[in-house]
Amino acid sequence: MATEQNEKPQKKKPFLIIFICIIMIALGLVAGIFISNFLNKSPDRTYDNNAEDIKEKNDDSTPSEEISDNISIPCWDTLVMTADSTEQEVNFYNPEKNKNCDFQLSLSLEDGTELWKSQLIQNGKAIYNITLNQTLKAGTYKAVMKYDCFSRNGTQLNGSNLKFNLIVKDGTTNE
């Protein structure tokens, strides 16, 4: 009889080990999925309501475009804004040829002060009016336009940081 009692716990041990292994695998899968979702968090997929179709320009002044791994990124040396006003006229756009690429733009001073940030801008769309987070006094500032680029499924693509002179003038706007 003592022999029979010793055999029962030994029969239960393999089942207990298998059960613990199954629980560990399940916990590992749940942790892996959580970590994967956390690390690959897709951006806010909200498109900017201020973006409109790119307008035809009447003059010959067009910004050049930098190609970053087949993503066309508009670039310029200077940008002119109006002093002491948060409302600004600009021409920030995502070229039509960026078929599967949305932009999210961030305009900052070189010291990291964020002046403005867009939501997603589809290819062929532009933003012509923005509201800055703060006013600027007349003068010349070192600024950075950060281009975060995303595929339509939310995967982050290569982007770019464009450094330029931000010229803030009394009573004039960028055209």
C-alpha positions as CSV (number, residue, x, y, z in Angstrom):
1,M,0.0,0.0,0.0
2,A,2.9,2.3,0.7
3,T,4.2,1.5,-2.7
4,E,0.9,2.6,-4.3
5,Q,0.9,6.0,-2.6
6,N,4.4,6.7,-3.8
7,E,3.4,6.0,-7.4
8,K,0.5,8.5,-7.5
9,P,2.6,11.6,-6.8
10,Q,5.1,10.5,-9.4
11,K,2.3,10.1,-12.0
12,K,1.1,13.6,-11.1
13,K,4.5,15.2,-11.5
14,P,4.7,14.9,-15.3
15,F,1.3,16.5,-15.6
16,L,2.3,19.3,-13.2
17,I,5.5,20.0,-15.2
18,I,3.5,20.0,-18.5
19,F,0.9,22.3,-17.0
20,I,3.6,24.7,-15.7
21,C,5.3,24.6,-19.2
22,I,2.1,25.5,-20.9
23,I,1.5,28.4,-18.5
24,M,5.1,29.7,-19.0
25,I,4.7,29.5,-22.8
26,A,1.4,31.4,-22.7
27,L,2.9,34.1,-20.4
28,G,5.8,34.3,-22.8
29,L,3.5,34.8,-25.8
30,V,1.4,37.4,-24.0
31,A,4.6,39.3,-22.9
32,G,6.0,39.1,-26.4
33,I,2.9,40.5,-28.0
34,F,2.7,43.3,-25.5
35,I,6.4,44.2,-26.0
36,S,6.1,44.0,-29.8
37,N,3.0,46.3,-29.7
38,F,4.7,48.7,-27.4
39,L,7.9,48.9,-29.4
40,N,6.2,49.1,-32.8
41,K,3.5,51.6,-31.7
42,S,2.2,53.2,-34.8
43,P,1.8,57.0,-34.9
44,D,-1.5,58.7,-34.5
45,R,-3.1,58.0,-37.9
46,T,-5.1,61.2,-37.8
47,Y,-4.8,63.3,-41.0
48,D,-4.3,67.0,-40.7
49,N,-7.6,68.8,-41.4
50,N,-5.7,71.9,-42.6
51,A,-4.1,70.0,-45.5
52,E,-5.5,70.8,-48.9
53,D,-4.7,70.0,-52.5
54,I,-1.4,71.6,-53.6
55,K,-2.1,74.8,-55.4
56,E,-0.4,75.8,-58.6
57,K,2.1,78.6,-58.1
58,N,2.0,81.6,-60.4
59,D,5.7,82.4,-60.1
60,D,8.9,80.4,-60.8
61,S,10.0,80.2,-57.1
62,T,9.7,76.5,-56.1
63,P,11.6,74.9,-53.2
64,S,14.0,72.2,-54.2
65,E,13.3,68.7,-53.1
66,E,15.7,66.3,-51.4
67,I,15.4,62.6,-52.2
68,S,15.8,60.4,-49.1
69,D,15.5,56.7,-50.0
70,N,13.0,57.5,-52.8
71,I,11.0,59.9,-50.6
72,S,10.9,63.4,-52.0
73,I,11.3,66.0,-49.2
74,P,10.9,69.8,-49.9
75,C,13.7,71.9,-48.7
76,W,14.7,75.6,-48.6
77,D,17.4,77.9,-47.2
78,T,15.1,80.5,-45.6
79,L,11.5,80.8,-44.5
80,V,9.9,84.2,-43.8
81,M,7.3,84.8,-41.1
82,T,5.5,87.7,-39.5
83,A,6.7,89.0,-36.2
84,D,4.5,89.1,-33.1
85,S,1.8,86.8,-34.6
86,T,1.0,83.2,-34.1
87,E,-0.9,83.1,-37.4
88,Q,1.5,82.4,-40.3
89,E,1.2,81.8,-44.1
90,V,3.5,79.0,-45.2
91,N,3.8,76.4,-48.0
92,F,4.5,73.0,-46.3
93,Y,3.6,70.2,-48.6
94,N,4.0,66.5,-49.3
95,P,4.9,66.0,-53.0
96,E,2.4,64.1,-55.2
97,K,5.2,61.6,-56.1
98,N,5.3,60.3,-52.5
99,K,2.6,57.7,-53.3
100,N,2.8,55.6,-50.2
101,C,4.2,58.2,-47.8
102,D,2.6,60.5,-45.3
103,F,4.5,63.3,-43.6
104,Q,4.3,64.6,-40.1
105,L,6.1,67.9,-39.8
106,S,7.6,69.6,-36.8
107,L,8.9,73.2,-36.9
108,S,11.3,74.0,-34.1
109,L,14.0,76.5,-33.3
110,E,17.5,75.0,-33.2
111,D,17.4,75.1,-29.4
112,G,14.5,72.6,-29.5
113,T,11.6,75.0,-28.9
114,E,8.7,73.5,-30.8
115,L,6.9,76.2,-32.7
116,W,4.4,74.0,-34.6
117,K,3.6,70.3,-35.4
118,S,1.2,68.9,-38.0
119,Q,-0.8,65.7,-38.0
120,L,-0.3,63.5,-41.0
121,I,-0.2,65.1,-44.5
122,Q,-1.0,62.8,-47.4
123,N,1.0,63.1,-50.7
124,G,-0.4,65.8,-53.0
125,K,-1.6,67.8,-50.0
126,A,-0.2,71.1,-48.5
127,I,-0.7,73.3,-45.5
128,Y,-0.8,77.0,-46.2
129,N,-1.8,78.5,-42.8
130,I,-0.5,77.5,-39.4
131,T,-0.8,78.7,-35.8
132,L,2.5,78.8,-34.0
133,N,2.7,77.8,-30.3
134,Q,4.3,81.2,-29.6
135,T,5.0,84.5,-31.2
136,L,8.5,85.5,-32.4
137,K,10.1,88.9,-32.3
138,A,11.6,90.2,-35.5
139,G,15.0,88.7,-36.3
140,T,16.8,85.8,-37.8
141,Y,16.6,82.4,-36.1
142,K,18.2,79.1,-36.7
143,A,15.4,76.6,-37.2
144,V,14.7,72.9,-38.1
145,M,11.9,71.3,-40.0
146,K,11.7,67.7,-39.0
147,Y,10.0,65.4,-41.5
148,D,8.7,62.1,-40.0
149,C,7.7,59.9,-42.8
150,F,5.2,57.0,-42.5
151,S,3.8,54.4,-44.9
152,R,0.1,54.2,-45.2
153,N,0.0,51.2,-42.8
154,G,1.8,53.3,-40.1
155,T,5.4,51.9,-40.4
156,Q,7.9,54.6,-39.9
157,L,10.1,55.3,-42.9
158,N,13.3,57.4,-43.3
159,G,12.8,61.0,-42.5
160,S,14.9,64.2,-42.6
161,N,15.8,67.2,-40.5
162,L,16.0,70.4,-42.6
163,K,18.0,73.2,-41.1
164,F,17.4,76.7,-42.4
165,N,17.2,80.4,-41.4
166,L,13.8,81.5,-40.2
167,I,13.5,85.2,-40.9
168,V,10.9,87.0,-38.9
169,K,9.9,90.4,-40.2
170,D,7.5,93.1,-39.0
171,G,4.4,93.2,-41.2
172,T,5.3,90.7,-43.9
173,T,4.4,87.0,-44.5
174,N,5.9,84.1,-46.4
175,E,4.3,83.5,-49.8
